[in-house]
Amino acid sequence: MLEYKAGWYGARVIVAPTHFPSTKRCSGCGWVAPRMPLSLRTFRCPWCGLEIDRDLNAALNLRQYGLAVLSGPTGSSPGSDACGDPSGGGTAGTSRSTSYGSLKQEAGSGRLFSR
């Protein structure tokens, strides 16, 4: 339904991967908590000291993910193909897939985004 409505307005739906740690990732520095029970409603980062509402933190992380997909080399840059794949890593034009390209993760860092 969301994809259908977005199509009316020329918008694009970007879906984060299933195990994307939107709630456990610090929206300030990128540190990822090992666990975060649902009972904890405030995210506290021991690395940078950020204290923020859990849902707001997740929303900021998802916004940052979406912007990275849109501005990344395989997201919306015409002529820039991931590993030579002209589809951009997804099948957006051929099916109902919500994959629109790849996002690079630094090896061993647990961070998707650079500051």
TIVO-2410 file (N, C-alpha, C; in nm, 3 decimals):
# residues 115
REC num residu      c1      c2      c3 atome chaine
REC   1      M   0.083  -0.119   0.000     N      A
REC   1      M   0.000   0.000   0.000    CA      A
REC   1      M   0.088   0.126   0.000     C      A
REC   2      L   0.194   0.123   0.079     N      A
REC   2      L   0.283   0.239   0.086    CA      A
REC   2      L   0.351   0.264  -0.048     C      A
REC   3      E   0.397   0.157  -0.114     N      A
REC   3      E   0.460   0.172  -0.246    CA      A
REC   3      E   0.360   0.226  -0.347     C      A
REC   4      Y   0.237   0.180  -0.339     N      A
REC   4      Y   0.131   0.225  -0.428    CA      A
REC   4      Y   0.106   0.375  -0.411     C      A
REC   5      K   0.092   0.418  -0.287     N      A
REC   5      K   0.069   0.561  -0.259    CA      A
REC   5      K   0.190   0.645  -0.297     C      A
REC   6      A   0.310   0.596  -0.269     N      A
REC   6      A   0.431   0.670  -0.305    CA      A
REC   6      A   0.438   0.690  -0.455     C      A
REC   7      G   0.395   0.591  -0.531     N      A
REC   7      G   0.394   0.602  -0.677    CA      A
REC   7      G   0.306   0.716  -0.727     C      A
REC   8      W   0.199   0.745  -0.659     N      A
REC   8      W   0.111   0.856  -0.697    CA      A
REC   8      W   0.186   0.989  -0.696     C      A
REC   9      Y   0.276   1.004  -0.601     N      A
REC   9      Y   0.344   1.130  -0.581    CA      A
REC   9      Y   0.488   1.131  -0.633     C      A
REC  10      G   0.526   1.024  -0.702     N      A
REC  10      G   0.661   1.017  -0.756    CA      A
REC  10      G   0.766   0.998  -0.647     C      A
REC  11      A   0.726   0.946  -0.533     N      A
REC  11      A   0.818   0.923  -0.422    CA      A
REC  11      A   0.877   0.783  -0.432     C      A
REC  12      R   0.978   0.757  -0.354     N      A
REC  12      R   1.047   0.629  -0.355    CA      A
REC  12      R   1.048   0.573  -0.214     C      A
REC  13      V   1.011   0.447  -0.198     N      A
REC  13      V   1.010   0.380  -0.068    CA      A
REC  13      V   1.145   0.311  -0.050     C      A
REC  14      I   1.211   0.339   0.059     N      A
REC  14      I   1.338   0.275   0.091    CA      A
REC  14      I   1.317   0.195   0.218     C      A
REC  15      V   1.346   0.066   0.210     N      A
REC  15      V   1.326  -0.023   0.324    CA      A
REC  15      V   1.462  -0.063   0.380     C      A
REC  16      A   1.482  -0.040   0.508     N      A
REC  16      A   1.606  -0.080   0.574    CA      A
REC  16      A   1.609  -0.233   0.586     C      A
REC  17      P   1.728  -0.292   0.585     N      A
REC  17      P   1.738  -0.437   0.602    CA      A
REC  17      P   1.672  -0.482   0.732     C      A
REC  18      T   1.626  -0.605   0.735     N      A
REC  18      T   1.554  -0.660   0.850    CA      A
REC  18      T   1.631  -0.645   0.981     C      A
REC  19      H   1.760  -0.669   0.979     N      A
REC  19      H   1.837  -0.665   1.103    CA      A
REC  19      H   1.914  -0.535   1.120     C      A
REC  20      F   1.872  -0.428   1.054     N      A
REC  20      F   1.936  -0.298   1.071    CA      A
REC  20      F   1.913  -0.251   1.215     C      A
REC  21      P   2.018  -0.218   1.289     N      A
REC  21      P   2.004  -0.186   1.432    CA      A
REC  21      P   1.960  -0.041   1.456     C      A
REC  22      S   1.846  -0.002   1.406     N      A
REC  22      S   1.802   0.137   1.418    CA      A
REC  22      S   1.784   0.180   1.564     C      A
REC  23      T   1.740   0.090   1.648     N      A
REC  23      T   1.717   0.122   1.789    CA      A
REC  23      T   1.845   0.116   1.870     C      A
REC  24      K   1.935   0.023   1.835     N      A
REC  24      K   2.056   0.000   1.913    CA      A
REC  24      K   2.175   0.085   1.869     C      A
REC  25      R   2.166   0.153   1.756     N      A
REC  25      R   2.277   0.234   1.704    CA      A
REC  25      R   2.264   0.378   1.754     C      A
REC  26      C   2.374   0.435   1.800     N      A
REC  26      C   2.376   0.574   1.845    CA      A
REC  26      C   2.367   0.664   1.722     C      A
REC  27      S   2.269   0.751   1.720     N      A
REC  27      S   2.253   0.841   1.606    CA      A
REC  27      S   2.357   0.953   1.608     C      A
REC  28      G   2.433   0.963   1.715     N      A
REC  28      G   2.536   1.065   1.725    CA      A
REC  28      G   2.672   1.018   1.675     C      A
REC  29      C   2.714   0.898   1.721     N      A
REC  29      C   2.850   0.852   1.688    CA      A
REC  29      C   2.855   0.720   1.612     C      A
REC  30      G   2.743   0.645   1.609     N      A
REC  30      G   2.740   0.519   1.537    CA      A
REC  30      G   2.768   0.396   1.619     C      A
REC  31      W   2.799   0.413   1.750     N      A
REC  31      W   2.822   0.298   1.837    CA      A
REC  31      W   2.697   0.211   1.840     C      A
REC  32      V   2.713   0.080   1.844     N      A
REC  32      V   2.599  -0.013   1.846    CA      A
REC  32      V   2.598  -0.089   1.978     C      A
REC  33      A   2.485  -0.081   2.047     N      A
REC  33      A   2.468  -0.153   2.174    CA      A
REC  33      A   2.452  -0.302   2.146     C      A
REC  34      P   2.506  -0.388   2.232     N      A
REC  34      P   2.490  -0.532   2.210    CA      A
REC  34      P   2.345  -0.578   2.224     C      A
REC  35      R   2.273  -0.519   2.317     N      A
REC  35      R   2.131  -0.550   2.339    CA      A
REC  35      R   2.061  -0.426   2.391     C      A
REC  36      M   1.931  -0.418   2.364     N      A
REC  36      M   1.852  -0.309   2.420    CA      A
REC  36      M   1.710  -0.359   2.440     C      A
REC  37      P   1.677  -0.399   2.562     N      A
REC  37      P   1.543  -0.451   2.589    CA      A
REC  37      P   1.436  -0.344   2.561     C      A
REC  38      L   1.320  -0.389   2.521     N      A
REC  38      L   1.211  -0.298   2.490    CA      A
REC  38      L   1.171  -0.212   2.609     C      A
REC  39      S   1.198  -0.258   2.730     N      A
REC  39      S   1.162  -0.182   2.850    CA      A
REC  39      S   1.246  -0.054   2.865     C      A
REC  40      L   1.364  -0.049   2.801     N      A
REC  40      L   1.446   0.072   2.806    CA      A
REC  40      L   1.392   0.173   2.704     C      A
REC  41      R   1.340   0.284   2.751     N      A
REC  41      R   1.279   0.381   2.662    CA      A
REC  41      R   1.372   0.496   2.628     C      A
REC  42      T   1.488   0.504   2.693     N      A
REC  42      T   1.586   0.608   2.665    CA      A
REC  42      T   1.716   0.542   2.621     C      A
REC  43      F   1.768   0.587   2.506     N      A
REC  43      F   1.896   0.537   2.457    CA      A
REC  43      F   2.007   0.620   2.521     C      A
REC  44      R   2.104   0.552   2.582     N      A
REC  44      R   2.219   0.619   2.642    CA      A
REC  44      R   2.346   0.560   2.582     C      A
REC  45      C   2.426   0.644   2.517     N      A
REC  45      C   2.548   0.599   2.453    CA      A
REC  45      C   2.666   0.616   2.549     C      A
REC  46      P   2.733   0.506   2.584     N      A
REC  46      P   2.849   0.518   2.672    CA      A
REC  46      P   2.970   0.575   2.600     C      A
REC  47      W   2.968   0.576   2.468     N      A
REC  47      W   3.082   0.623   2.390    CA      A
REC  47      W   3.085   0.776   2.380     C      A
REC  48      C   2.971   0.838   2.339     N      A
REC  48      C   2.970   0.983   2.320    CA      A
REC  48      C   2.883   1.057   2.421     C      A
REC  49      G   2.806   0.981   2.504     N      A
REC  49      G   2.726   1.045   2.608    CA      A
REC  49      G   2.587   1.090   2.564     C      A
REC  50      L   2.547   1.059   2.441     N      A
REC  50      L   2.415   1.101   2.392    CA      A
REC  50      L   2.305   1.031   2.472     C      A
REC  51      E   2.206   1.108   2.515     N      A
REC  51      E   2.086   1.055   2.578    CA      A
REC  51      E   1.969   1.106   2.498     C      A
REC  52      I   1.887   1.012   2.448     N      A
REC  52      I   1.779   1.048   2.358    CA      A
REC  52      I   1.668   0.944   2.369     C      A
REC  53      D   1.545   0.984   2.342     N      A
REC  53      D   1.433   0.892   2.339    CA      A
REC  53      D   1.462   0.779   2.241     C      A
REC  54      R   1.433   0.658   2.278     N      A
REC  54      R   1.462   0.540   2.196    CA      A
REC  54      R   1.402   0.551   2.056     C      A
REC  55      D   1.276   0.593   2.046     N      A
REC  55      D   1.209   0.601   1.916    CA      A
REC  55      D   1.265   0.714   1.830     C      A
REC  56      L   1.300   0.825   1.892     N      A
REC  56      L   1.360   0.935   1.817    CA      A
REC  56      L   1.498   0.893   1.764     C      A
REC  57      N   1.574   0.823   1.845     N      A
REC  57      N   1.704   0.773   1.802    CA      A
REC  57      N   1.689   0.681   1.681     C      A
REC  58      A   1.592   0.590   1.685     N      A
REC  58      A   1.567   0.497   1.574    CA      A
REC  58      A   1.525   0.575   1.449     C      A
REC  59      A   1.440   0.675   1.467     N      A
REC  59      A   1.395   0.755   1.352    CA      A
REC  59      A   1.512   0.829   1.287     C      A
REC  60      L   1.601   0.884   1.368     N      A
REC  60      L   1.718   0.954   1.314    CA      A
REC  60      L   1.810   0.857   1.239     C      A
REC  61      N   1.827   0.736   1.292     N      A
REC  61      N   1.909   0.636   1.225    CA      A
REC  61      N   1.848   0.593   1.092     C      A
REC  62      L   1.717   0.574   1.089     N      A
REC  62      L   1.650   0.535   0.965    CA      A
REC  62      L   1.654   0.648   0.862     C      A
REC  63      R   1.643   0.771   0.908     N      A
REC  63      R   1.654   0.887   0.818    CA      A
REC  63      R   1.794   0.890   0.756     C      A
REC  64      Q   1.895   0.870   0.841     N      A
REC  64      Q   2.034   0.871   0.794    CA      A
REC  64      Q   2.057   0.757   0.695     C      A
REC  65      Y   1.998   0.641   0.721     N      A
REC  65      Y   2.010   0.527   0.629    CA      A
REC  65      Y   1.949   0.563   0.493     C      A
REC  66      G   1.830   0.617   0.495     N      A
REC  66      G   1.762   0.654   0.370    CA      A
REC  66      G   1.839   0.757   0.291     C      A
REC  67      L   1.892   0.858   0.359     N      A
REC  67      L   1.971   0.960   0.290    CA      A
REC  67      L   2.099   0.901   0.232     C      A
REC  68      A   2.160   0.807   0.303     N      A
REC  68      A   2.281   0.742   0.252    CA      A
REC  68      A   2.249   0.661   0.127     C      A
REC  69      V   2.135   0.593   0.125     N      A
REC  69      V   2.095   0.516   0.007    CA      A
REC  69      V   2.071   0.611  -0.110     C      A
REC  70      L   2.004   0.721  -0.086     N      A
REC  70      L   1.974   0.815  -0.194    CA      A
REC  70      L   2.097   0.885  -0.249     C      A
REC  71      S   2.195   0.912  -0.164     N      A
REC  71      S   2.312   0.987  -0.210    CA      A
REC  71      S   2.432   0.898  -0.240     C      A
REC  72      G   2.421   0.769  -0.210     N      A
REC  72      G   2.532   0.676  -0.233    CA      A
REC  72      G   2.557   0.652  -0.381     C      A
REC  73      P   2.674   0.597  -0.414     N      A
REC  73      P   2.711   0.576  -0.553    CA      A
REC  73      P   2.622   0.477  -0.627     C      A
REC  74      T   2.553   0.388  -0.555     N      A
REC  74      T   2.463   0.295  -0.623    CA      A
REC  74      T   2.316   0.330  -0.597     C      A
REC  75      G   2.292   0.435  -0.522     N      A
REC  75      G   2.154   0.471  -0.489    CA      A
REC  75      G   2.083   0.544  -0.600     C      A
REC  76      S   2.132   0.660  -0.638     N      A
REC  76      S   2.060   0.738  -0.738    CA      A
REC  76      S   2.151   0.803  -0.840     C      A
REC  77      S   2.279   0.772  -0.836     N      A
REC  77      S   2.371   0.833  -0.931    CA      A
REC  77      S   2.363   0.762  -1.065     C      A
REC  78      P   2.311   0.828  -1.170     N      A
REC  78      P   2.301   0.764  -1.300    CA      A
REC  78      P   2.439   0.723  -1.351     C      A
REC  79      G   2.446   0.604  -1.408     N      A
REC  79      G   2.569   0.558  -1.469    CA      A
REC  79      G   2.668   0.497  -1.371     C      A
REC  80      S   2.638   0.495  -1.243     N      A
REC  80      S   2.728   0.438  -1.144    CA      A
REC  80      S   2.671   0.305  -1.100     C      A
REC  81      D   2.727   0.196  -1.151     N      A
REC  81      D   2.671   0.064  -1.126    CA      A
REC  81      D   2.753  -0.012  -1.022     C      A
REC  82      A   2.684  -0.078  -0.930     N      A
REC  82      A   2.750  -0.158  -0.828    CA      A
REC  82      A   2.809  -0.283  -0.891     C      A
REC  83      C   2.939  -0.300  -0.882     N      A
REC  83      C   3.008  -0.418  -0.934    CA      A
REC  83      C   2.973  -0.445  -1.079     C      A
REC  84      G   2.947  -0.340  -1.156     N      A
REC  84      G   2.914  -0.356  -1.297    CA      A
REC  84      G   2.772  -0.399  -1.322     C      A
REC  85      D   2.691  -0.407  -1.217     N      A
REC  85      D   2.552  -0.450  -1.231    CA      A
REC  85      D   2.465  -0.331  -1.269     C      A
REC  86      P   2.414  -0.325  -1.392     N      A
REC  86      P   2.335  -0.209  -1.435    CA      A
REC  86      P   2.203  -0.193  -1.359     C      A
REC  87      S   2.161  -0.296  -1.286     N      A
REC  87      S   2.036  -0.284  -1.211    CA      A
REC  87      S   2.055  -0.202  -1.084     C      A
REC  88      G   2.180  -0.168  -1.049     N      A
REC  88      G   2.206  -0.092  -0.928    CA      A
REC  88      G   2.196  -0.175  -0.803     C      A
REC  89      G   2.195  -0.307  -0.819     N      A
REC  89      G   2.191  -0.395  -0.704    CA      A
REC  89      G   2.052  -0.437  -0.664     C      A
REC  90      G   1.951  -0.381  -0.725     N      A
REC  90      G   1.814  -0.417  -0.691    CA      A
REC  90      G   1.735  -0.453  -0.814     C      A
REC  91      T   1.608  -0.478  -0.794     N      A
REC  91      T   1.520  -0.512  -0.904    CA      A
REC  91      T   1.400  -0.419  -0.905     C      A
REC  92      A   1.424  -0.292  -0.877     N      A
REC  92      A   1.317  -0.195  -0.859    CA      A
REC  92      A   1.226  -0.184  -0.980     C      A
REC  93      G   1.281  -0.195  -1.100     N      A
REC  93      G   1.198  -0.178  -1.218    CA      A
REC  93      G   1.131  -0.304  -1.265     C      A
REC  94      T   1.164  -0.421  -1.209     N      A
REC  94      T   1.112  -0.545  -1.261    CA      A
REC  94      T   1.017  -0.619  -1.168     C      A
REC  95      S   1.011  -0.583  -1.043     N      A
REC  95      S   0.923  -0.653  -0.950    CA      A
REC  95      S   0.888  -0.562  -0.832     C      A
REC  96      R   0.829  -0.620  -0.728     N      A
REC  96      R   0.792  -0.542  -0.610    CA      A
REC  96      R   0.904  -0.535  -0.508     C      A
REC  97      S   1.025  -0.566  -0.547     N      A
REC  97      S   1.137  -0.563  -0.453    CA      A
REC  97      S   1.160  -0.421  -0.404     C      A
REC  98      T   1.202  -0.409  -0.280     N      A
REC  98      T   1.232  -0.277  -0.224    CA      A
REC  98      T   1.382  -0.253  -0.217     C      A
REC  99      S   1.460  -0.338  -0.284     N      A
REC  99      S   1.605  -0.321  -0.285    CA      A
REC  99      S   1.643  -0.218  -0.391     C      A
REC 100      Y   1.712  -0.113  -0.351     N      A
REC 100      Y   1.749  -0.008  -0.444    CA      A
REC 100      Y   1.899   0.011  -0.453     C      A
REC 101      G   1.976  -0.086  -0.416     N      A
REC 101      G   2.120  -0.072  -0.426    CA      A
REC 101      G   2.188  -0.118  -0.299     C      A
REC 102      S   2.318  -0.106  -0.297     N      A
REC 102      S   2.393  -0.155  -0.183    CA      A
REC 102      S   2.447  -0.039  -0.100     C      A
REC 103      L   2.480  -0.070   0.024     N      A
REC 103      L   2.537   0.028   0.115    CA      A
REC 103      L   2.661  -0.032   0.175     C      A
REC 104      K   2.773   0.035   0.163     N      A
REC 104      K   2.900  -0.019   0.210    CA      A
REC 104      K   2.912  -0.006   0.362     C      A
REC 105      Q   2.962  -0.112   0.423     N      A
REC 105      Q   2.988  -0.110   0.566    CA      A
REC 105      Q   3.137  -0.130   0.586     C      A
REC 106      E   3.197  -0.048   0.671     N      A
REC 106      E   3.338  -0.061   0.701    CA      A
REC 106      E   3.362  -0.194   0.771     C      A
REC 107      A   3.458  -0.269   0.726     N      A
REC 107      A   3.487  -0.400   0.782    CA      A
REC 107      A   3.525  -0.389   0.930     C      A
REC 108      G   3.456  -0.465   1.013     N      A
REC 108      G   3.490  -0.475   1.154    CA      A
REC 108      G   3.452  -0.355   1.240     C      A
REC 109      S   3.400  -0.250   1.179     N      A
REC 109      S   3.371  -0.131   1.260    CA      A
REC 109      S   3.230  -0.130   1.314     C      A
REC 110      G   3.137  -0.203   1.251     N      A
REC 110      G   2.998  -0.200   1.294    CA      A
REC 110      G   2.928  -0.071   1.257     C      A
REC 111      R   2.993   0.013   1.173     N      A
REC 111      R   2.934   0.142   1.135    CA      A
REC 111      R   2.901   0.141   0.987     C      A
REC 112      L   2.786   0.193   0.953     N      A
REC 112      L   2.746   0.206   0.814    CA      A
REC 112      L   2.777   0.343   0.759     C      A
REC 113      F   2.792   0.440   0.845     N      A
REC 113      F   2.803   0.578   0.803    CA      A
REC 113      F   2.931   0.642   0.853     C      A
REC 114      S   2.989   0.725   0.772     N      A
REC 114      S   3.106   0.800   0.819    CA      A
REC 114      S   3.060   0.936   0.864     C      A
REC 115      R   3.136   0.997   0.955     N      A
REC 115      R   3.098   1.128   1.007    CA      A
REC 115      R   3.156   1.238   0.925     C      A
***
